[in-house]
Amino acid sequence: MEAEQTWDDECDVLVVGSGGGALTGAYTAAREGLSVILAEADDCFGGTTAYSGGGMWFPNNAVLRRAGGTDTPEDARTYYRAVVGDRTPVELQDAYLENGAKLVDYLETDDDFAFQVLPWPDYFGSAPRASDTGRHIVMKPVQPEALGDLRDTLRPTLGVERAGEPLPDLVAGGQALIGRHLLALSRRDNAELRTNTCCEELVREGDTITGAVVSQDGVRRRVRAHRGVLVASGGFERNEAMRKEYDVPGTSRDTLGPATNQGKAIRAGIDIGADVDLMSEAWWSPGLTHPDGTSTFSLWFTGGIFVDDNGERFVNESRAYDRIGRDVIDRIDAGTVTLPFWMVYDDRDGERPPVRSTSVPMGETDAYRDAGLWVSADTLDELATRIGVPADRLASTVARFNEFAAAGRDDDFQRGDEAYDRSFAGGGSPLVPLETGPFHAAAFGISDLGTKGGLRTDAHARVLDRDGAVINGLYAAGNSQAAVSGTVYPGGGNPIGSCMVFSHLAALDMAGRDGGGRA
Ligand SMILES: Cc1cc2nc3c(=O)[nH]c(=O)nc-3n(C[C@H](O)[C@H](O)[C@H](O)COP(=O)(O)OP(=O)(O)OC[C@H]3O[C@@H](n4cnc5c(N)ncnc54)[C@H](O)[C@@H]3O)c2cc1C
């Protein structure tokens, strides 16, 4: 847009959003002495990050090393290169790989931040230098009293928001990650955090972004940002039109991102000439379908097999959720899977599906049964008829799978071969035979944790234009940034880990450190 003459607010750094991709940037900028305004469109802080497990993939960091980890930067680089390939620039990959551990050091000098190891195997266990225990840490939980009134400003968990559960007694996972940042920021008088403040446009003067137009409680305000604007406003997963425009599989109904993740600031970047990449990509997952019609991110399967339209297995059901999601999308494209697809399981643990983590808690069994989402039958033949797959194929699929379970080896899809596959089976085989009737089936769809295509940046998180030149004063991180991981999900903690690293680097650049930033 054309620059107008007046500004309503001024700061050094305007941060757009308040998830992991924004708060680390806001914190770093404030700690480096810059004045910060943070604009959050919703009425609470935290975004998808507050819903999340809060895992961070930072190879070779001090927390892992203190716990006896023997990872090396070289091993991490070998692994990351092997799984991401050359889909994203090497400099971007190296920036992530090298700066996660440094960021942990930086945060650990502030008592408001404390970390602990949460072992979580890398998602491509057969790739070179994959780690069986992972490169994964989380923030230590916080007692609610430590947050005081700040807890009221923190987005609650999905269980609270979507299933009416009470607030948990302990602030943990992504809640702890956001809560600790809010606490640290509350101690700095040079950071102002605003809710109900949506970034609508970016202001470009010549080749420089000088600020943004926000809508604050419905009132238009022009915010001048002397050092730059950091767009860390998540993805566009809730914007159905934008999903269609960029061919993102799945629907806005089945994403886990908050309703405000509409991609407005990504669009504002495009409007002032920014380049984008990876726009059809998301962090995928199979999603258990609920009676309200949503299918939500599910993992930790303690049994069951997925079958396609022909009653045949088509995937290693114990591999990481993003890999399963991509397999399902490929089968949909190939015409062999129609949604919903079915998880078939036996009665050893009863009628409820053997799914231990559904992100949105499962409701009452009757509601799923009444909606036709959970189906039971005394025999496999009858079950096949009820879910619309050929009975003879389902019978032979189950018979073959039971042979694999007896042998402890899956010759078709190698379920159990990698460390992640075994992580929810106590390290043992995840192959559980289907032999105890009645038999059951549960409907699944495709869910996502958010889109991961966005503004293309360099290794300092500086946004590039369509000729590849840096746009002065514009930065992007998190799901607003074209993901460093490209078309794969290398390991738990990659989304948040990369959010935090690139927002930190953006803030350092704006502070004039690491050779970047503007005077
Ligand atoms: C159940 C679940 C568990 C997960 N667990 C993990 C995990 O353990 N580790 C991991 O790495 N990843 C995990 N993920 C994925 C991860 O949470 C997200 O990819 C990541 O948090 C996205 O962070 P972000 O900062 O980019 O966006 P978000 O956290 O979504 O924050 C974006 C914020 O920007 C705001 N916003 C949007 N548009 C505007 C605008 N125009 N102006 C102002 N504000 C705006 C939104 O309201 C929102 O608050 C999980 C996801 C889910 C759903």
The ligand as an SDF file (V2000), in Angstrom:
LIG
                    3D

 53 58  0  0  0  0  0  0  0  0999 V2000
   -2.1970  -31.1670   19.1110 C   0  0  0  0  0  0  0  0  0  0  0  0
   -0.9300  -30.6470   18.4890 C   0  0  0  0  0  0  0  0  0  0  0  0
    0.2940  -31.0570   18.9990 C   0  0  0  0  0  0  0  0  0  0  0  0
    1.4640  -30.5820   18.4220 C   0  0  0  0  0  0  0  0  0  0  0  0
    2.6550  -30.9250   19.0070 N   0  0  0  0  0  0  0  0  0  0  0  0
    3.7920  -30.3980   18.5130 C   0  0  0  0  0  0  0  0  0  0  0  0
    5.0250  -30.6150   19.1950 C   0  0  0  0  0  0  0  0  0  0  0  0
    5.0800  -31.2300   20.2630 O   0  0  0  0  0  0  0  0  0  0  0  0
    6.1470  -30.0860   18.6400 N   0  0  0  0  0  0  0  0  0  0  0  0
    6.1180  -29.3490   17.4740 C   0  0  0  0  0  0  0  0  0  0  0  0
    7.1680  -28.9070   17.0110 O   0  0  0  0  0  0  0  0  0  0  0  0
    4.9560  -29.0980   16.8420 N   0  0  0  0  0  0  0  0  0  0  0  0
    3.8000  -29.5660   17.3380 C   0  0  0  0  0  0  0  0  0  0  0  0
    2.6200  -29.2670   16.7390 N   0  0  0  0  0  0  0  0  0  0  0  0
    2.6330  -28.3360   15.5920 C   0  0  0  0  0  0  0  0  0  0  0  0
    2.9140  -26.9090   16.1050 C   0  0  0  0  0  0  0  0  0  0  0  0
    2.1090  -26.6720   17.2450 O   0  0  0  0  0  0  0  0  0  0  0  0
    2.6550  -25.7960   15.0880 C   0  0  0  0  0  0  0  0  0  0  0  0
    3.1930  -26.1200   13.8370 O   0  0  0  0  0  0  0  0  0  0  0  0
    3.3310  -24.5100   15.5920 C   0  0  0  0  0  0  0  0  0  0  0  0
    2.9730  -24.3010   16.9310 O   0  0  0  0  0  0  0  0  0  0  0  0
    2.9610  -23.3050   14.7710 C   0  0  0  0  0  0  0  0  0  0  0  0
    3.5140  -22.1810   15.4020 O   0  0  0  0  0  0  0  0  0  0  0  0
    3.3580  -20.7200   14.7620 P   0  0  0  0  0  0  0  0  0  0  0  0
    3.9810  -19.7820   15.7150 O   0  0  0  0  0  0  0  0  0  0  0  0
    3.8400  -20.7320   13.3700 O   0  0  0  0  0  0  0  0  0  0  0  0
    1.7780  -20.5000   14.6920 O   0  0  0  0  0  0  0  0  0  0  0  0
    0.6670  -20.5350   15.8140 P   0  0  0  0  0  0  0  0  0  0  0  0
    1.1560  -21.1490   17.0650 O   0  0  0  0  0  0  0  0  0  0  0  0
   -0.5390  -21.1110   15.2080 O   0  0  0  0  0  0  0  0  0  0  0  0
    0.4280  -19.0090   16.1460 O   0  0  0  0  0  0  0  0  0  0  0  0
   -0.0900  -18.1400   15.1670 C   0  0  0  0  0  0  0  0  0  0  0  0
   -0.7940  -16.9990   15.8800 C   0  0  0  0  0  0  0  0  0  0  0  0
   -0.9380  -15.8970   14.9690 O   0  0  0  0  0  0  0  0  0  0  0  0
   -2.2140  -15.3210   15.1350 C   0  0  0  0  0  0  0  0  0  0  0  0
   -2.5670  -14.6330   13.8890 N   0  0  0  0  0  0  0  0  0  0  0  0
   -2.9510  -15.1660   12.7150 C   0  0  0  0  0  0  0  0  0  0  0  0
   -3.1090  -14.2040   11.7860 N   0  0  0  0  0  0  0  0  0  0  0  0
   -2.8300  -13.0300   12.3980 C   0  0  0  0  0  0  0  0  0  0  0  0
   -2.7950  -11.6750   11.9530 C   0  0  0  0  0  0  0  0  0  0  0  0
   -3.0680  -11.3400   10.6840 N   0  0  0  0  0  0  0  0  0  0  0  0
   -2.4900  -10.7030   12.8560 N   0  0  0  0  0  0  0  0  0  0  0  0
   -2.1870  -11.0410   14.1520 C   0  0  0  0  0  0  0  0  0  0  0  0
   -2.1920  -12.3070   14.6060 N   0  0  0  0  0  0  0  0  0  0  0  0
   -2.4910  -13.2850   13.7320 C   0  0  0  0  0  0  0  0  0  0  0  0
   -3.1100  -16.4860   15.4700 C   0  0  0  0  0  0  0  0  0  0  0  0
   -4.2730  -16.0430   16.1330 O   0  0  0  0  0  0  0  0  0  0  0  0
   -2.1970  -17.3450   16.3490 C   0  0  0  0  0  0  0  0  0  0  0  0
   -2.3260  -16.9930   17.7030 O   0  0  0  0  0  0  0  0  0  0  0  0
    1.4300  -29.7160   17.2950 C   0  0  0  0  0  0  0  0  0  0  0  0
    0.2030  -29.3120   16.7900 C   0  0  0  0  0  0  0  0  0  0  0  0
   -0.9710  -29.7590   17.3860 C   0  0  0  0  0  0  0  0  0  0  0  0
   -2.2730  -29.2720   16.8400 C   0  0  0  0  0  0  0  0  0  0  0  0
  1  2  1  0
  2  3  1  0
  2 52  2  0
  3  4  2  0
  4  5  1  0
  4 50  1  0
  5  6  2  0
  6  7  1  0
  6 13  1  0
  7  8  2  0
  7  9  1  0
  9 10  1  0
 10 11  2  0
 10 12  1  0
 12 13  2  0
 13 14  1  0
 14 15  1  0
 14 50  1  0
 15 16  1  0
 16 17  1  0
 16 18  1  0
 18 19  1  0
 18 20  1  0
 20 21  1  0
 20 22  1  0
 22 23  1  0
 23 24  1  0
 24 25  2  0
 24 26  1  0
 24 27  1  0
 27 28  1  0
 28 29  2  0
 28 30  1  0
 28 31  1  0
 31 32  1  0
 32 33  1  0
 33 34  1  0
 33 48  1  0
 34 35  1  0
 35 36  1  0
 35 46  1  0
 36 37  1  0
 36 45  1  0
 37 38  2  0
 38 39  1  0
 39 40  1  0
 39 45  2  0
 40 41  1  0
 40 42  2  0
 42 43  1  0
 43 44  2  0
 44 45  1  0
 46 47  1  0
 46 48  1  0
 48 49  1  0
 50 51  2  0
 51 52  1  0
 52 53  1  0
M  END
$$$$
